[in-house]
Every structure is written in C-alpha cells, then in structure tokens.
Amino acid sequence: MDEHEEDELTDDELDRLNDALDAGHWASAEELVAGLRERDPGHPTIVWTDIRVAVLQWRVNDARALLDGLPNDLRDNAAFHEADAFVAELEGDFERADRLYRAAETLDPEYGAPERVSADEILAIVRRAAEELPPEFRSAFDVIPVVIDPMPTPEILGAPESGLPPDTLGLYSGPLLSEFLGEAGGPYPPRIHVFQRNLERHCRTRDELADEIRITLYHELGHALGFDEDGVDEMGLG
C-alpha cells in the first residue's frame, strides 16, 4: 500500500478543493486540506495545493520556490513540468516554458504542448471575427483597439485585488464605450486585451484557437457595451 493512500482526500473532497481553488475561496481550500497538513505536511496533495494557491494569488516567487524545493519523486512527471512551465511564463521566460511543455508532452501525450502561432495570425483571426459581427457591434472596433499580449500581468489585470487569475484569456479595460463616446470622454481609453499564450494553452488545435479567440473577443466586447455576464450570453456575444 502506498504510504499516502490512507491519507488521500476522497473524490468528492478533491472536487470541492478544485472548485474552491477555481473560485478563489482560499479559506475553504485550506479547511479541506487541514487534516492532511496535520498528518503529513509533505503529502503531494498539500504540496500541489500550495503551489496552485501561490500561482492563483500571483505569488510567483513563492510558486517558484515551492517548485524548486519539490523532492525528486514529485518532479519526474508531466504535471510538474506543466506547472513549472506556467510559472516560467509568468516570469517571462517563454523559451524555457516551451521546453518544459514539450517535456511534459514527452512524459505524457495527454499533456500536449501548446501550438504556437504568430501575433500576426492572432490579429488576422481578430479581424475575421470582427467582420463577422452584426453592424451594430462591428462599428465598436473602430474605436476599441485590440492589444495582443503574450501573458497577463498583475498591472494589466489589477491583480490580486481584482481576483482575476493568471490564466485569464482576455480583458476589457477602460470606461463603457457609451461613456467614452460621450462628452465626458475619459482619461483611460478603452481597449481589449487578448492573452495569446493563455489562449494557445487553452486549445489543442488551430481551429479551436480561432473559435476561442472569437469567443473571448465577443465576450470582452459585450463588457465594453455594458452587459454583465448574463447579458453577454443573451446578446449572442458569449
């Protein structure tokens, strides 16, 4: 029997843990692993939860220290290389990140390395997506620039205060379009950010990438027009 087998969380507890982490409910996540932490502070579930929390809270230096401090028996697997790659992306070391993604794929083909495309290809997809919009929405892109960023940063997302995680796909920033076009204008012009490497990691094929870019672009346009999450979906922009 594995030394950790008796201490494993149940499937239901793991689901609740993942849900809590995805929602940013750190206290709930900590409560779920508290028993494990007391019995076995080095348990793999504890270790990976600590790393994930650090990443989601934008504590990149802490995540790096935790990854570098992992014992060898937790390093020689695809999950480690994928986590290491994502932290490398947040550190801006994209070449190292791509090597690690390829290493993960070699260890386990289910961890497919992201397919990279050029920024020009992303912009071409954005243009096609804009042209497919109804006229009442298409004209918005005459005044809203679309910025292709490799990765989000805390400064762009207003994180960690905003609660937006590092794997965010897109962001609308600035005033509502109606306010910007009004007499008041505004000191901060509107713009839509598209985070290329997050989108590439999120998709397995170029067709999926094109679809996800379109979805992200329309979603952020909906926010520019003043719709909440439900309204974005109702307007067919989700």
Secondary structure by P-SEA (a helix, b strand, c coil): ccccccccccaaaaaaaaaaaaacaaaaaaaaaaaaaaaccccaaaaaaaaaaaaaacaaaaaaaaaaaccccccccaaaaaaaaaaaaaacaaaaaaaaaaaaaaaccccccbbbbcaaaaaaaaaaaaaacccccccccccbbbbbcccccccccccccccccccccccccccccccccccccccbbbbbbbbaaaaaaacccaaaaaaaaaaaaaaaaaaaacccaaaaaaaccc
